Amino acid sequence: MFTNNFDPVALNLFAFEIRWYSLSYIFGILLGWFYCKNFLIKDKNISTLFDDLITYLIIGIVLGGRIGYILFYNLKYYFNNLYEIFFIWEGGMSFHGGLIGIFIATYLFSKKHKINKYVFLDLISISAPIGIFLGRIANFINGELIGKPTNGNWGVVFTEIDNVPRHPSQLYECILEGIILFILLNLIFFKKNYKIGTTSFAFLFFYGIFRFISEIFREPDTHLGYIIGSYSMGMLLSLAMVFISIILFYKINETKA
């Protein structure tokens, strides 16, 4: 059994605190950009445009993640505390909301430059697990998104929560949504006769499945609980991702045919 008593603050600079969660966003974007530029992008024009796209993506992640959290997870609270909507440093970001923000940002950028949006969405999908991996590590350090109680030897005690051994659900997600998803998407992308858009749909499909599995071992948000039966909000949103990926996959292949 492991006791989690990590400090969520990575570094103190005078009156400023630099938290692991903030660093996970920064390094996730930087490493994803580096991987795309050095291993995935072969076209110089796409490479140049991808640099410009990063700004759009950052805005999409922040706005989408925050708005998504408010709408999906805590609408009533923020409706009564409107000024706290802007307190992003206090936490409250939704992955699914950030995903929607990324899609909108990429769509607008691609339309502006008259490039197939799936060219960029594929690159983002392949490199996204890097950021997800770091983000889940930060969640574990912060002792948030905790797992359900367990009697297993691998149980982790989050001292800021209670003294109950729990599933390290953040690490389950780290492995499934970070490492395994990264490997799967790269195997698909580097296959011969690769079709543009395939990894975008594969990301939605596999992430949805992996997140759903992880949610089984994770405590639902205390202020929400289970939405339908034993299904949490994260489960429902992940199932939606799976269904959307299947519909889009068949739709785009019918169009090509």
Secondary structure by P-SEA (a helix, b strand, c coil): cccccccccccccccccccaaaaaaaaaaaaaaaaaaccccccaaaaaaaaaaaaaaaaaaaaaaaaaaaacccaaaaaaccccccccccbbbbaaaaaaaaaaaaaaaaaaacccaaaaaaaaaaaaaaaaaaaaaaaaaaccccccccccccbbbccccccbbbcaaaaaaaaaccaaaaaaaaaaaaccccccaaaaaaaaaaaaaaaaaaaaacccccccccccccccaaaaaaaaaaaaaaaaaaaaaaaac
